[in-house]
Amino acid sequence: MRIAALLVAGGTGSRFGAATPKQYCTLAGRPVIAWAAEALAPFVDAVQPVGDAASIGAALRGIAHLPPVPGGATRQQSVLAGLRALAPHRPEIVLVHDAARPHVPAGTIPALLAALETAPGAIPACPVADTLKRGAEGAIAGTVPRDGLFRAQTPQAFRFFRLLELHEQAAGGEATDDAWLLEQAGHAVRLVAGSEENIKLTRPEDAARLERILGGMMVPRVGTGFDVHAFAEARDLILCGVRVPHERGLAGHSDADVGIHALCDAIYGALAEGDIGRHFPPSEATWKDADSARFLRHAGERIAARGGRLVNADVTLICERPKIGPHAAAMQARVAELLGVEPARISVKATTTERLGFTGRQEGIAAQASVCVLLPE
């Protein structure tokens, strides 16, 4: 192995203010850490994530990486844990990258690798353009000359065993920047051109800038879906992925989840990819009594495969009974989980037909759904 990447994902992201650590939040349809991993992948032989294994595994599904290792209480401890995990692979070079930096501009990594030919370390950095003030008690305490000052970014590149040695020697410290360890040991660290687009997701306003960079030009696509199933004896009633207590279930080849079926049709419609029957033909025995969660996961995967993202989805269940209200929150959460989005993007509600028609006669349940999807232009 010549080049390895260390993807540091152990932070909690408290300044970002989200319930989920920022590196696992979704930007332009994908987790932030997934964007970061894919930016590194073309240049390295292996990616070593550091952080919560379950969260990393879910966020990096489909992206090749080494088994995650737990992070430490500080960034320095997390980097050391990752370096120790990489040591048996004996890489020559390691790129240390923040999982919260999803966009690595073209040319950054080649420039870093070229700089390592004449130095044991190299970092991307941008010169400070703004006037710097030192503050105290809410007032200016002095002006700091900005000449020769740079803002350090990641990925930072190092000769692997030199960095491991310095981290072992400094174990227990709180260095927030790996290049600092080389500086303190008297080693040269080269500067290569950084980019204003290499943004570390830190505050909510950073997300909007990154969405524009990662998503490029996206156009909205709207889809609608409708489905209906008759009641049937001796079947569980499954609606929007939730088992609802009722004396009858719904008739159908699969589990007859009318809400999910309508939602799948809405997604496939927005993508101009037919309907649920095209992807999961009812004539195939494979789908007999199948959990409709599989269908909705597939629909969500089709959005991702097209480089898109789900803006929102709205499902309306139409029936006299059972009452949907007590279960709506659980349905919302389940649909969001299956689509890999925040529950706030999903609406599940119900209405009746004022006792008119087959739903009014309690012969079955209907559902209609609409979605908005953003796709690359």
Contacts in CASP RR format, 6 or more apart in sequence:
PFRMAT RR
TARGET T0000
AUTHOR 0000-0000-0000
METHOD contacts of the structure
MODEL  1
MRIAALLVAGGTGSRFGAATPKQYCTLAGRPVIAWAAEALAPFVDAVQPV
GDAASIGAALRGIAHLPPVPGGATRQQSVLAGLRALAPHRPEIVLVHDAA
RPHVPAGTIPALLAALETAPGAIPACPVADTLKRGAEGAIAGTVPRDGLF
RAQTPQAFRFFRLLELHEQAAGGEATDDAWLLEQAGHAVRLVAGSEENIK
LTRPEDAARLERILGGMMVPRVGTGFDVHAFAEARDLILCGVRVPHERGL
AGHSDADVGIHALCDAIYGALAEGDIGRHFPPSEATWKDADSARFLRHAG
ERIAARGGRLVNADVTLICERPKIGPHAAAMQARVAELLGVEPARISVKA
TTTERLGFTGRQEGIAAQASVCVLLPE
1 45 0 8 1.000
1 46 0 8 1.000
1 89 0 8 1.000
1 90 0 8 1.000
1 91 0 8 1.000
1 92 0 8 1.000
2 45 0 8 1.000
2 91 0 8 1.000
2 92 0 8 1.000
2 93 0 8 1.000
3 43 0 8 1.000
3 44 0 8 1.000
3 45 0 8 1.000
3 91 0 8 1.000
3 92 0 8 1.000
3 93 0 8 1.000
3 94 0 8 1.000
3 95 0 8 1.000
3 113 0 8 1.000
4 44 0 8 1.000
4 45 0 8 1.000
4 46 0 8 1.000
4 47 0 8 1.000
4 48 0 8 1.000
4 86 0 8 1.000
4 89 0 8 1.000
4 91 0 8 1.000
4 93 0 8 1.000
4 94 0 8 1.000
4 95 0 8 1.000
4 160 0 8 1.000
5 40 0 8 1.000
5 41 0 8 1.000
5 43 0 8 1.000
5 44 0 8 1.000
5 46 0 8 1.000
5 47 0 8 1.000
5 48 0 8 1.000
5 94 0 8 1.000
5 95 0 8 1.000
5 96 0 8 1.000
5 97 0 8 1.000
5 155 0 8 1.000
6 48 0 8 1.000
6 50 0 8 1.000
6 79 0 8 1.000
6 82 0 8 1.000
6 83 0 8 1.000
6 86 0 8 1.000
6 94 0 8 1.000
6 95 0 8 1.000
6 96 0 8 1.000
6 97 0 8 1.000
7 33 0 8 1.000
7 36 0 8 1.000
7 37 0 8 1.000
7 40 0 8 1.000
7 47 0 8 1.000
7 48 0 8 1.000
7 49 0 8 1.000
7 50 0 8 1.000
7 65 0 8 1.000
7 97 0 8 1.000
7 99 0 8 1.000
8 50 0 8 1.000
8 51 0 8 1.000
8 75 0 8 1.000
8 78 0 8 1.000
8 79 0 8 1.000
8 96 0 8 1.000
8 97 0 8 1.000
8 98 0 8 1.000
8 99 0 8 1.000
9 21 0 8 1.000
9 23 0 8 1.000
9 33 0 8 1.000
9 49 0 8 1.000
9 50 0 8 1.000
9 51 0 8 1.000
9 52 0 8 1.000
9 55 0 8 1.000
9 56 0 8 1.000
9 99 0 8 1.000
9 100 0 8 1.000
10 21 0 8 1.000
10 23 0 8 1.000
10 50 0 8 1.000
10 51 0 8 1.000
10 52 0 8 1.000
10 71 0 8 1.000
10 72 0 8 1.000
10 78 0 8 1.000
10 99 0 8 1.000
11 21 0 8 1.000
11 23 0 8 1.000
11 51 0 8 1.000
11 75 0 8 1.000
11 78 0 8 1.000
12 21 0 8 1.000
13 21 0 8 1.000
13 22 0 8 1.000
13 23 0 8 1.000
13 100 0 8 1.000
13 202 0 8 1.000
15 202 0 8 1.000
15 203 0 8 1.000
16 22 0 8 1.000
16 25 0 8 1.000
16 201 0 8 1.000
16 202 0 8 1.000
16 203 0 8 1.000
16 204 0 8 1.000
17 204 0 8 1.000
18 25 0 8 1.000
21 55 0 8 1.000
22 32 0 8 1.000
22 100 0 8 1.000
22 201 0 8 1.000
22 202 0 8 1.000
23 31 0 8 1.000
23 32 0 8 1.000
23 33 0 8 1.000
23 36 0 8 1.000
23 59 0 8 1.000
23 99 0 8 1.000
23 100 0 8 1.000
23 201 0 8 1.000
24 31 0 8 1.000
24 32 0 8 1.000
24 33 0 8 1.000
24 55 0 8 1.000
24 58 0 8 1.000
24 59 0 8 1.000
25 31 0 8 1.000
25 32 0 8 1.000
25 201 0 8 1.000
25 207 0 8 1.000
26 32 0 8 1.000
26 309 0 8 1.000
26 340 0 8 1.000
26 341 0 8 1.000
26 342 0 8 1.000
27 35 0 8 1.000
27 102 0 8 1.000
27 201 0 8 1.000
27 207 0 8 1.000
27 210 0 8 1.000
27 211 0 8 1.000
27 214 0 8 1.000
28 35 0 8 1.000
28 210 0 8 1.000
28 211 0 8 1.000
28 214 0 8 1.000
28 215 0 8 1.000
28 216 0 8 1.000
28 218 0 8 1.000
28 308 0 8 1.000
28 309 0 8 1.000
29 303 0 8 1.000
29 304 0 8 1.000
29 307 0 8 1.000
29 308 0 8 1.000
29 309 0 8 1.000
29 310 0 8 1.000
30 214 0 8 1.000
30 304 0 8 1.000
30 309 0 8 1.000
31 59 0 8 1.000
31 60 0 8 1.000
32 99 0 8 1.000
32 100 0 8 1.000
32 102 0 8 1.000
32 201 0 8 1.000
32 210 0 8 1.000
33 49 0 8 1.000
33 56 0 8 1.000
33 59 0 8 1.000
33 60 0 8 1.000
33 99 0 8 1.000
33 100 0 8 1.000
33 102 0 8 1.000
34 59 0 8 1.000
34 60 0 8 1.000
34 63 0 8 1.000
35 102 0 8 1.000
35 103 0 8 1.000
35 214 0 8 1.000
36 97 0 8 1.000
36 98 0 8 1.000
36 99 0 8 1.000
36 100 0 8 1.000
36 101 0 8 1.000
36 102 0 8 1.000
36 104 0 8 1.000
37 47 0 8 1.000
37 49 0 8 1.000
37 60 0 8 1.000
37 63 0 8 1.000
37 65 0 8 1.000
37 99 0 8 1.000
38 63 0 8 1.000
39 102 0 8 1.000
39 103 0 8 1.000
39 104 0 8 1.000
40 47 0 8 1.000
40 95 0 8 1.000
40 97 0 8 1.000
40 104 0 8 1.000
40 109 0 8 1.000
40 155 0 8 1.000
41 47 0 8 1.000
41 63 0 8 1.000
41 64 0 8 1.000
43 95 0 8 1.000
43 109 0 8 1.000
43 110 0 8 1.000
43 113 0 8 1.000
44 95 0 8 1.000
45 91 0 8 1.000
46 64 0 8 1.000
46 65 0 8 1.000
46 66 0 8 1.000
46 86 0 8 1.000
46 89 0 8 1.000
46 91 0 8 1.000
47 63 0 8 1.000
47 64 0 8 1.000
47 65 0 8 1.000
47 66 0 8 1.000
48 65 0 8 1.000
48 66 0 8 1.000
48 69 0 8 1.000
48 82 0 8 1.000
48 85 0 8 1.000
48 86 0 8 1.000
49 56 0 8 1.000
49 60 0 8 1.000
49 65 0 8 1.000
49 66 0 8 1.000
49 68 0 8 1.000
49 69 0 8 1.000
49 99 0 8 1.000
50 68 0 8 1.000
50 69 0 8 1.000
50 70 0 8 1.000
50 71 0 8 1.000
50 78 0 8 1.000
50 79 0 8 1.000
50 81 0 8 1.000
50 82 0 8 1.000
50 85 0 8 1.000
51 68 0 8 1.000
51 69 0 8 1.000
51 70 0 8 1.000
51 71 0 8 1.000
51 78 0 8 1.000
52 68 0 8 1.000
52 70 0 8 1.000
53 67 0 8 1.000
53 68 0 8 1.000
53 70 0 8 1.000
56 65 0 8 1.000
56 68 0 8 1.000
57 68 0 8 1.000
66 85 0 8 1.000
66 86 0 8 1.000
69 81 0 8 1.000
69 82 0 8 1.000
69 84 0 8 1.000
69 85 0 8 1.000
70 81 0 8 1.000
71 77 0 8 1.000
71 78 0 8 1.000
71 81 0 8 1.000
71 82 0 8 1.000
72 78 0 8 1.000
72 81 0 8 1.000
74 172 0 8 1.000
74 173 0 8 1.000
74 174 0 8 1.000
75 174 0 8 1.000
75 175 0 8 1.000
75 176 0 8 1.000
76 167 0 8 1.000
76 170 0 8 1.000
76 172 0 8 1.000
76 173 0 8 1.000
76 174 0 8 1.000
76 175 0 8 1.000
76 176 0 8 1.000
77 171 0 8 1.000
77 172 0 8 1.000
79 96 0 8 1.000
79 167 0 8 1.000
79 178 0 8 1.000
80 167 0 8 1.000
80 168 0 8 1.000
80 171 0 8 1.000
83 94 0 8 1.000
83 160 0 8 1.000
83 163 0 8 1.000
83 164 0 8 1.000
83 167 0 8 1.000
84 164 0 8 1.000
86 94 0 8 1.000
86 160 0 8 1.000
87 164 0 8 1.000
90 160 0 8 1.000
91 160 0 8 1.000
92 159 0 8 1.000
92 160 0 8 1.000
93 113 0 8 1.000
93 116 0 8 1.000
93 157 0 8 1.000
93 158 0 8 1.000
93 159 0 8 1.000
93 160 0 8 1.000
94 157 0 8 1.000
94 158 0 8 1.000
94 160 0 8 1.000
94 163 0 8 1.000
95 109 0 8 1.000
95 112 0 8 1.000
95 155 0 8 1.000
95 156 0 8 1.000
95 157 0 8 1.000
96 154 0 8 1.000
96 155 0 8 1.000
96 156 0 8 1.000
96 157 0 8 1.000
96 158 0 8 1.000
96 163 0 8 1.000
96 178 0 8 1.000
97 104 0 8 1.000
97 154 0 8 1.000
97 155 0 8 1.000
97 156 0 8 1.000
98 154 0 8 1.000
98 200 0 8 1.000
100 200 0 8 1.000
100 201 0 8 1.000
100 202 0 8 1.000
101 153 0 8 1.000
101 154 0 8 1.000
101 198 0 8 1.000
101 199 0 8 1.000
101 200 0 8 1.000
101 201 0 8 1.000
102 201 0 8 1.000
102 210 0 8 1.000
102 214 0 8 1.000
103 197 0 8 1.000
103 198 0 8 1.000
103 199 0 8 1.000
103 210 0 8 1.000
103 213 0 8 1.000
103 214 0 8 1.000
104 155 0 8 1.000
104 198 0 8 1.000
105 194 0 8 1.000
105 195 0 8 1.000
105 197 0 8 1.000
105 198 0 8 1.000
108 124 0 8 1.000
108 155 0 8 1.000
108 192 0 8 1.000
108 193 0 8 1.000
108 194 0 8 1.000
108 195 0 8 1.000
108 198 0 8 1.000
109 155 0 8 1.000
109 157 0 8 1.000
111 122 0 8 1.000
111 124 0 8 1.000
111 192 0 8 1.000
111 193 0 8 1.000
112 122 0 8 1.000
112 123 0 8 1.000
112 124 0 8 1.000
112 155 0 8 1.000
112 156 0 8 1.000
112 157 0 8 1.000
112 192 0 8 1.000
113 157 0 8 1.000
114 192 0 8 1.000
115 121 0 8 1.000
115 122 0 8 1.000
115 157 0 8 1.000
115 190 0 8 1.000
115 192 0 8 1.000
116 122 0 8 1.000
116 157 0 8 1.000
116 158 0 8 1.000
116 159 0 8 1.000
116 190 0 8 1.000
118 190 0 8 1.000
119 187 0 8 1.000
119 188 0 8 1.000
119 189 0 8 1.000
119 190 0 8 1.000
120 158 0 8 1.000
120 159 0 8 1.000
120 162 0 8 1.000
120 182 0 8 1.000
120 187 0 8 1.000
120 188 0 8 1.000
120 189 0 8 1.000
121 156 0 8 1.000
121 157 0 8 1.000
121 158 0 8 1.000
121 159 0 8 1.000
121 162 0 8 1.000
121 179 0 8 1.000
121 182 0 8 1.000
121 187 0 8 1.000
121 188 0 8 1.000
121 189 0 8 1.000
121 190 0 8 1.000
122 156 0 8 1.000
122 157 0 8 1.000
122 158 0 8 1.000
122 189 0 8 1.000
122 190 0 8 1.000
122 191 0 8 1.000
122 192 0 8 1.000
123 152 0 8 1.000
123 153 0 8 1.000
123 154 0 8 1.000
123 156 0 8 1.000
123 157 0 8 1.000
123 179 0 8 1.000
123 189 0 8 1.000
123 190 0 8 1.000
123 191 0 8 1.000
123 192 0 8 1.000
124 152 0 8 1.000
124 153 0 8 1.000
124 154 0 8 1.000
124 155 0 8 1.000
124 156 0 8 1.000
124 191 0 8 1.000
124 192 0 8 1.000
124 193 0 8 1.000
124 194 0 8 1.000
124 195 0 8 1.000
124 198 0 8 1.000
125 150 0 8 1.000
125 151 0 8 1.000
125 152 0 8 1.000
125 153 0 8 1.000
125 191 0 8 1.000
125 192 0 8 1.000
125 194 0 8 1.000
126 150 0 8 1.000
126 151 0 8 1.000
126 153 0 8 1.000
126 193 0 8 1.000
126 194 0 8 1.000
126 195 0 8 1.000
126 196 0 8 1.000
127 148 0 8 1.000
127 149 0 8 1.000
127 150 0 8 1.000
127 151 0 8 1.000
128 146 0 8 1.000
128 148 0 8 1.000
128 149 0 8 1.000
128 150 0 8 1.000
128 151 0 8 1.000
129 146 0 8 1.000
130 146 0 8 1.000
131 143 0 8 1.000
131 146 0 8 1.000
132 143 0 8 1.000
132 144 0 8 1.000
132 145 0 8 1.000
132 146 0 8 1.000
132 149 0 8 1.000
133 140 0 8 1.000
133 141 0 8 1.000
133 142 0 8 1.000
133 143 0 8 1.000
133 144 0 8 1.000
134 140 0 8 1.000
134 141 0 8 1.000
134 142 0 8 1.000
134 143 0 8 1.000
134 144 0 8 1.000
135 141 0 8 1.000
135 142 0 8 1.000
150 191 0 8 1.000
152 177 0 8 1.000
152 179 0 8 1.000
153 194 0 8 1.000
153 195 0 8 1.000
153 198 0 8 1.000
153 200 0 8 1.000
154 198 0 8 1.000
154 200 0 8 1.000
156 177 0 8 1.000
156 178 0 8 1.000
156 179 0 8 1.000
158 178 0 8 1.000
158 182 0 8 1.000
162 182 0 8 1.000
162 187 0 8 1.000
163 178 0 8 1.000
163 181 0 8 1.000
163 182 0 8 1.000
166 181 0 8 1.000
166 182 0 8 1.000
166 185 0 8 1.000
167 178 0 8 1.000
167 181 0 8 1.000
170 181 0 8 1.000
175 181 0 8 1.000
179 189 0 8 1.000
182 188 0 8 1.000
182 189 0 8 1.000
183 189 0 8 1.000
197 213 0 8 1.000
199 206 0 8 1.000
199 209 0 8 1.000
199 210 0 8 1.000
199 213 0 8 1.000
200 206 0 8 1.000
201 207 0 8 1.000
201 210 0 8 1.000
215 376 0 8 1.000
216 376 0 8 1.000
217 376 0 8 1.000
217 377 0 8 1.000
218 308 0 8 1.000
218 309 0 8 1.000
218 374 0 8 1.000
218 375 0 8 1.000
218 376 0 8 1.000
218 377 0 8 1.000
219 374 0 8 1.000
219 375 0 8 1.000
219 376 0 8 1.000
219 377 0 8 1.000
220 311 0 8 1.000
220 372 0 8 1.000
220 373 0 8 1.000
220 374 0 8 1.000
221 270 0 8 1.000
221 271 0 8 1.000
221 272 0 8 1.000
221 372 0 8 1.000
221 373 0 8 1.000
221 374 0 8 1.000
221 375 0 8 1.000
222 270 0 8 1.000
222 370 0 8 1.000
222 371 0 8 1.000
222 372 0 8 1.000
222 373 0 8 1.000
223 266 0 8 1.000
223 267 0 8 1.000
223 269 0 8 1.000
223 270 0 8 1.000
223 370 0 8 1.000
223 371 0 8 1.000
223 372 0 8 1.000
223 373 0 8 1.000
224 265 0 8 1.000
224 266 0 8 1.000
224 269 0 8 1.000
224 368 0 8 1.000
224 369 0 8 1.000
224 370 0 8 1.000
225 262 0 8 1.000
225 263 0 8 1.000
225 265 0 8 1.000
225 266 0 8 1.000
225 269 0 8 1.000
225 368 0 8 1.000
225 369 0 8 1.000
225 370 0 8 1.000
226 262 0 8 1.000
226 265 0 8 1.000
226 366 0 8 1.000
226 367 0 8 1.000
226 368 0 8 1.000
226 369 0 8 1.000
227 258 0 8 1.000
227 259 0 8 1.000
227 261 0 8 1.000
227 262 0 8 1.000
227 265 0 8 1.000
227 366 0 8 1.000
227 367 0 8 1.000
228 258 0 8 1.000
228 358 0 8 1.000
228 364 0 8 1.000
228 365 0 8 1.000
228 366 0 8 1.000
228 367 0 8 1.000
229 250 0 8 1.000
229 251 0 8 1.000
229 252 0 8 1.000
229 256 0 8 1.000
229 258 0 8 1.000
229 261 0 8 1.000
229 364 0 8 1.000
229 365 0 8 1.000
230 250 0 8 1.000
230 251 0 8 1.000
230 358 0 8 1.000
230 363 0 8 1.000
230 364 0 8 1.000
231 248 0 8 1.000
231 249 0 8 1.000
231 250 0 8 1.000
231 251 0 8 1.000
231 362 0 8 1.000
231 363 0 8 1.000
231 364 0 8 1.000
231 365 0 8 1.000
232 248 0 8 1.000
232 249 0 8 1.000
232 250 0 8 1.000
232 251 0 8 1.000
232 252 0 8 1.000
232 256 0 8 1.000
233 248 0 8 1.000
233 249 0 8 1.000
235 248 0 8 1.000
235 249 0 8 1.000
235 250 0 8 1.000
235 251 0 8 1.000
235 256 0 8 1.000
236 243 0 8 1.000
236 249 0 8 1.000
236 255 0 8 1.000
237 243 0 8 1.000
237 244 0 8 1.000
237 245 0 8 1.000
237 246 0 8 1.000
237 248 0 8 1.000
237 249 0 8 1.000
237 250 0 8 1.000
237 322 0 8 1.000
238 244 0 8 1.000
238 249 0 8 1.000
238 250 0 8 1.000
238 255 0 8 1.000
238 256 0 8 1.000
238 257 0 8 1.000
238 292 0 8 1.000
239 257 0 8 1.000
239 258 0 8 1.000
239 259 0 8 1.000
239 317 0 8 1.000
239 324 0 8 1.000
239 327 0 8 1.000
239 331 0 8 1.000
239 365 0 8 1.000
240 257 0 8 1.000
240 259 0 8 1.000
240 260 0 8 1.000
240 263 0 8 1.000
240 315 0 8 1.000
240 317 0 8 1.000
240 331 0 8 1.000
240 332 0 8 1.000
240 334 0 8 1.000
240 335 0 8 1.000
240 348 0 8 1.000
241 257 0 8 1.000
241 260 0 8 1.000
241 292 0 8 1.000
241 293 0 8 1.000
241 331 0 8 1.000
241 334 0 8 1.000
241 335 0 8 1.000
241 338 0 8 1.000
242 327 0 8 1.000
242 330 0 8 1.000
242 331 0 8 1.000
242 334 0 8 1.000
244 322 0 8 1.000
244 324 0 8 1.000
244 327 0 8 1.000
245 322 0 8 1.000
246 321 0 8 1.000
246 322 0 8 1.000
249 256 0 8 1.000
250 256 0 8 1.000
250 257 0 8 1.000
250 258 0 8 1.000
250 364 0 8 1.000
250 365 0 8 1.000
252 282 0 8 1.000
253 282 0 8 1.000
253 287 0 8 1.000
253 288 0 8 1.000
253 289 0 8 1.000
254 280 0 8 1.000
254 282 0 8 1.000
254 287 0 8 1.000
254 288 0 8 1.000
254 289 0 8 1.000
254 290 0 8 1.000
254 291 0 8 1.000
254 292 0 8 1.000
254 295 0 8 1.000
255 289 0 8 1.000
255 290 0 8 1.000
255 291 0 8 1.000
255 292 0 8 1.000
256 292 0 8 1.000
257 292 0 8 1.000
258 317 0 8 1.000
258 365 0 8 1.000
258 366 0 8 1.000
258 367 0 8 1.000
259 315 0 8 1.000
259 317 0 8 1.000
259 367 0 8 1.000
259 369 0 8 1.000
260 292 0 8 1.000
260 293 0 8 1.000
260 295 0 8 1.000
260 296 0 8 1.000
260 335 0 8 1.000
261 276 0 8 1.000
261 292 0 8 1.000
261 295 0 8 1.000
261 367 0 8 1.000
262 315 0 8 1.000
262 367 0 8 1.000
262 368 0 8 1.000
262 369 0 8 1.000
263 296 0 8 1.000
263 299 0 8 1.000
263 313 0 8 1.000
263 315 0 8 1.000
263 335 0 8 1.000
263 367 0 8 1.000
263 369 0 8 1.000
263 371 0 8 1.000
264 275 0 8 1.000
264 276 0 8 1.000
264 279 0 8 1.000
264 292 0 8 1.000
264 295 0 8 1.000
264 296 0 8 1.000
264 298 0 8 1.000
264 299 0 8 1.000
265 275 0 8 1.000
265 276 0 8 1.000
265 369 0 8 1.000
266 313 0 8 1.000
266 369 0 8 1.000
266 370 0 8 1.000
266 371 0 8 1.000
267 299 0 8 1.000
267 300 0 8 1.000
267 302 0 8 1.000
267 303 0 8 1.000
267 310 0 8 1.000
267 313 0 8 1.000
267 371 0 8 1.000
267 373 0 8 1.000
268 274 0 8 1.000
268 275 0 8 1.000
268 276 0 8 1.000
268 278 0 8 1.000
268 279 0 8 1.000
268 299 0 8 1.000
268 302 0 8 1.000
269 275 0 8 1.000
270 371 0 8 1.000
270 372 0 8 1.000
270 373 0 8 1.000
271 302 0 8 1.000
271 303 0 8 1.000
271 306 0 8 1.000
271 373 0 8 1.000
271 375 0 8 1.000
273 279 0 8 1.000
273 302 0 8 1.000
276 295 0 8 1.000
279 295 0 8 1.000
279 298 0 8 1.000
280 287 0 8 1.000
280 290 0 8 1.000
280 295 0 8 1.000
280 298 0 8 1.000
281 287 0 8 1.000
293 334 0 8 1.000
293 338 0 8 1.000
296 335 0 8 1.000
296 338 0 8 1.000
296 339 0 8 1.000
297 338 0 8 1.000
297 339 0 8 1.000
299 339 0 8 1.000
300 310 0 8 1.000
300 338 0 8 1.000
300 339 0 8 1.000
300 340 0 8 1.000
303 309 0 8 1.000
303 310 0 8 1.000
303 373 0 8 1.000
306 375 0 8 1.000
306 376 0 8 1.000
307 375 0 8 1.000
307 376 0 8 1.000
308 373 0 8 1.000
308 374 0 8 1.000
308 375 0 8 1.000
308 376 0 8 1.000
309 373 0 8 1.000
309 374 0 8 1.000
310 339 0 8 1.000
310 341 0 8 1.000
310 345 0 8 1.000
310 371 0 8 1.000
310 372 0 8 1.000
310 373 0 8 1.000
311 345 0 8 1.000
311 371 0 8 1.000
311 372 0 8 1.000
311 373 0 8 1.000
311 374 0 8 1.000
312 345 0 8 1.000
312 346 0 8 1.000
312 347 0 8 1.000
312 371 0 8 1.000
312 372 0 8 1.000
313 335 0 8 1.000
313 339 0 8 1.000
313 345 0 8 1.000
313 346 0 8 1.000
313 347 0 8 1.000
313 369 0 8 1.000
313 370 0 8 1.000
313 371 0 8 1.000
314 347 0 8 1.000
314 349 0 8 1.000
314 369 0 8 1.000
314 370 0 8 1.000
314 371 0 8 1.000
315 331 0 8 1.000
315 335 0 8 1.000
315 346 0 8 1.000
315 347 0 8 1.000
315 348 0 8 1.000
315 349 0 8 1.000
315 367 0 8 1.000
315 368 0 8 1.000
315 369 0 8 1.000
316 349 0 8 1.000
316 350 0 8 1.000
316 351 0 8 1.000
316 367 0 8 1.000
316 368 0 8 1.000
316 369 0 8 1.000
317 324 0 8 1.000
317 348 0 8 1.000
317 349 0 8 1.000
317 350 0 8 1.000
317 351 0 8 1.000
317 365 0 8 1.000
317 366 0 8 1.000
317 367 0 8 1.000
318 350 0 8 1.000
318 351 0 8 1.000
318 352 0 8 1.000
318 353 0 8 1.000
318 359 0 8 1.000
318 365 0 8 1.000
318 366 0 8 1.000
318 367 0 8 1.000
318 368 0 8 1.000
319 350 0 8 1.000
319 352 0 8 1.000
319 359 0 8 1.000
319 360 0 8 1.000
319 362 0 8 1.000
319 364 0 8 1.000
319 365 0 8 1.000
319 366 0 8 1.000
320 352 0 8 1.000
320 353 0 8 1.000
320 355 0 8 1.000
320 359 0 8 1.000
320 360 0 8 1.000
320 362 0 8 1.000
321 362 0 8 1.000
323 350 0 8 1.000
324 331 0 8 1.000
324 348 0 8 1.000
324 349 0 8 1.000
324 350 0 8 1.000
325 350 0 8 1.000
328 348 0 8 1.000
328 349 0 8 1.000
328 350 0 8 1.000
331 348 0 8 1.000
332 343 0 8 1.000
332 346 0 8 1.000
332 347 0 8 1.000
332 348 0 8 1.000
333 343 0 8 1.000
335 346 0 8 1.000
335 348 0 8 1.000
336 342 0 8 1.000
336 343 0 8 1.000
336 345 0 8 1.000
336 346 0 8 1.000
339 345 0 8 1.000
339 346 0 8 1.000
352 359 0 8 1.000
352 360 0 8 1.000
353 359 0 8 1.000
353 360 0 8 1.000
354 360 0 8 1.000
355 361 0 8 1.000
358 364 0 8 1.000
359 365 0 8 1.000
359 366 0 8 1.000
END
